[in-house]
Structures are given as C-alpha cells and as structure tokens.
Amino acid sequence: MATGGPPDPVRATFVAILQQLNRAESIHEGRDHQQALYLDELERSLRRFWAVDEKRVKLPLALGLLVHNGLVRAESGGGPPAADPRRPRYRITTEGKQFLVDALAKTDRIA
C-alpha cells in the first residue's frame, strides 16, 4: 500500500514481535513449553530489525504494550524443569494473530 510516508516504527515492531511469536508457536506445535519465548529470545531474533537497530523503538516497551492490549500473553512458571519461574515467557493470543493477519493484509494491498 503506497501511503507516501515512511513506515511507522512502532507498528512495524508490533508486527515483527507477533511474527516471531507466531513462528515459535507454529514451529513447536505440540510442545507447549516451547511455543512461548523469553524477552531475551525476542531481542536476539529482532536485534537486526530496522526499528530496533536504529533505536527508534524499545522492544520491552513494545512487548509490554502488546501484553497490555491482549495481543500477547505473559506466562510465568511451567516449561522445562530448568526454566526460571520468575522469568515470563510470551505467547501470541488469538487477538494477536488476528491483528497480524490484518496488518499483513493491509501491507499486501495494491493502492
């Protein structure tokens, strides 16, 4: 979609986070404890994402907004025995998947 303006770094980061969480869920289907990611895992996978790389968006803040709006769920405990129960893991919600589908559909449209 040609809007003429530069992409919004916050929205782009939301989409990138949701893509990573959706990918983790798809890849580890059937292994519940591996379908969620720790913050450091997200930071590692998105360290070269343009908005994060240019320090235009703070990943923990963007993730917190997604949790606050119900697009991502924070889970504590569970997981393998070696997992730290105090460190939350993040998982995409149904609403997050719908947001992701809608966001990707809008960027794929021809103006």
C-alpha positions, -999 to 999 in steps of 0.1 A, spaced: 0 0 0 16 33 -11 9 59 16 38 81 7 52 83 42 78 63 60 67 32 79 57 36 115 85 20 136 62 11 165 36 -6 143 63 -24 124 79 -36 156 45 -48 168 41 -68 136 77 -82 139 72 -93 175 39 -110 166 55 -127 136 82 -141 159 58 -154 185 35 -169 158 65 -186 142 76 -201 176 41 -214 181 40 -229 146 74 -245 147 69 -261 181 33 -273 176 25 -299 202 54 -289 226 35 -263 247 65 -251 267 85 -242 236 57 -222 219 64 -191 241 95 -170 240 115 -152 267 122 -115 262 159 -122 256 150 -146 228 128 -120 211 156 -94 215 181 -118 199 158 -126 170 149 -90 163 183 -73 170 188 -65 134 152 -54 128 155 -18 115 134 -1 141 152 -18 170 186 -15 153 181 23 148 170 26 184 136 40 173 117 15 194 125 -2 228 115 -38 224 105 -44 261 81 -14 259 66 -25 226 61 -60 241 45 -45 272 20 -26 250 11 -58 232 6 -76 265 -15 -46 279 -37 -47 248 -42 -85 249 -23 -94 217 4 -112 236 0 -132 269 28 -133 295 32 -167 312 52 -175 343 63 -208 355 57 -240 336 81 -251 310 110 -274 314 124 -281 349 154 -258 343 132 -228 334 132 -199 358 96 -195 371 102 -157 377 110 -150 340 79 -146 320 75 -162 286 54 -145 259 29 -162 236 7 -147 209 -30 -147 216 -59 -152 192 -64 -114 191 -27 -111 183 -30 -135 154 -60 -115 140 -40 -83 143 -11 -99 125 -33 -112 97 -50 -78 93 -17 -59 93 -1 -82 67 -32 -80 45 -30 -42 46 6 -41 35 0 -66 7 -28 -45 -9 -21 -25 -40 -31 11 -38 
